[in-house]
């Protein structure tokens, strides 16, 4: 199980993440976010920039309670690197 130790919101629904295993990556969330009421606020750059890390690093979240788990994000990074 990996933990997220840093997150930075970038332009156009992109995140820069650093994991406790040393992995660093930029992720374009537009490819994995569904078009749903809970994710629509993330289109607003100000709201998107309010991303936070859960205590313990097991995921990230926004004020509307939308969240993504650290393991899922790490797996996404690893799979993207292979393709």
N, C-alpha and C positions, 0 to 999 in steps of 0.2 A: 504494500500500500504506500503510495506516495502522498506527499503533502505539498501544497502551494505555499511558497514563502514570499512571493512578490507578484503583484498584478498591476499593470498600467493600462489604462484605456487609451487607445490610439484613435486615429480618424477612421470613419466609415465602418464602425462596428468591428474593429480589430482590437485584439488584446495582446499584450506582451506578458508572458507568464514565466516565472522561474519556480522550478520544483526543487524539493530537498535532495533529489538525486543528482543535481547539477544540470539537469535539462533546462534549457531556455528556448522559448519559441514564441513566434508571432502567429496568432490564430485569427483567421477571418471568420467571424461568427455568422456572417450572412449565409454561409453554406450549410450551417447546421441548425439555425434557428427557424422554427416553424412560424408561419404567419398566423398568429393567434393573439387573442386579447392580452394575454400575460406578457408576450414578447414585443408587442407594438411600441410600448414606451421606450424600449432600447434603441429605437430609430432616432430618438432625440439625442444629439451629442451631449448635451448637459446631463441628461438622465443617465446615459450610458457611462459617463465619467464617474458616476457615483458607485461603481462596482467596489465591493469589499471582499475580504477573505474571512471565512469563518474562523473562529478561534480554533486552533489546532490544525488549520490548513487543509481540512478535508473537502473544501470546495469554495466557490465564490458565489456572491449573491448581490442583488440589487434591492432598493427600498420596497419594491412591489412584491417581494418574496420570491421572485424568479431566481433559481439557482442552478448551478452546474457543478457536478462532482469532480474532484481532483483526479480520480482514477479514469473517469470518462475522458476528461480533457487530455490527460497524459496518453491514453490509448489513441486518441485522435491524432495527437502530435506524432506518435510513433508510426501510425498507419500512413499519414501524409508523407512522412520522410521516406517511406518505402516506395511509394508510387512515383 
